Amino acid sequence: MSSQRVRCSGGVCDTAEARADAVSWVATAQPAIVHRPRRRFGQNFLVDRSCVARIVQALDPRPEDLVVEIGPGRGAVTAPLLERVKVLHVVEIDRDLCARLSVQYPRDRLVVHQGDALRFDFGTLGTGLRLVGNLPYNISSPLLFHIARFAPSVRDCHFMLQREVVDRMAAAPGSRSYGRLSVMLQYRFRVEKLFNVPAGAFRPTPKVDSAFVRLAPHASLPVAARDEAQLGELVAAAFSQRRKTVRNALAAYADADQLSELGIDPRLRPEDLSLADFVRLANAVGGRGAASLPGGRVDDAKGAKPAA
Ligand code: SAM
């Protein structure tokens, strides 16, 4: 994805001339600067200043930090961040908002990456990344899984999300919120819920409450899977049938005796298994997923809608 390339209604604004055009376009084409929130982009803009202040305080950026804001929108968080860091990267899918930001701030301070964060290669920005954002809630789970892949390049993440999603991210085994998202994120990160945010802090007002969360990659993994793809597959399979016992939900991977040998009671439900249990199991079954068994069920597990 090209970084500085900013497309606006008037064309591609990737030259000084085009930027000047964009300024005049903004100055003259008044209706264009009236930006209507786009539901398809999950646009609920932060309007509560004290909440913005708490976000910046939680991040506490230093001037040299490599901060990347996902979904800057109208810049509620962008502006105060730019008061603290020398250069800020933003990844925004909405072309009109990108155009707006790129005329508001000089390019050597704000680097606008216009595009889909779900496909953005965060690794190209360097290491020690500090990711921050009031994320689009409609794509939060796939976005979190995408970001988890870049954990080795990340120093920390500070995200606003639907409260229920944050509760799932931070959930402990045995709770109703515990699921695929909890296991796979906790594998990579220490998850810390920081504070709740009421729906009234946003416009338009969402139907759900929000929460702000910090993710910090483990310095070294507390439990390491030999094959992370295998772990992901097993966890997805387990939680796609979370009401079943482990013996039934994971029959394609291990039988009751094998589970017992691994210290896992086959009568438990997937939500009772700890991250360490899942990793131990994934390491023990190795490549033995159901795909390798006659009438294997791995495809079923993959195809099943993951109960994150
Ligand atoms: N940061 C702003 C604020 O707090 O007011 C906007 C937050 S709004 C909840 C989410 C932002 O993410 C919007 O600006 C939206 O356009 C952007 N967005 C939505 N989907 C995106 C995607 N796939 N990639 C990058 N940005 C996206």
Boltz pocket constraint, residues with backbone or C-beta under 6 A from the ligand:
constraints:
  - pocket:
      binder: B
      contacts: [[A, 40], [A, 41], [A, 42], [A, 43], [A, 44], [A, 45], [A, 46], [A, 47], [A, 70], [A, 71], [A, 72], [A, 73], [A, 74], [A, 75], [A, 76], [A, 77], [A, 91], [A, 92], [A, 93], [A, 94], [A, 97], [A, 115], [A, 116], [A, 117], [A, 118], [A, 133], [A, 134], [A, 135], [A, 136], [A, 137], [A, 139]]
      max_distance: 6.0
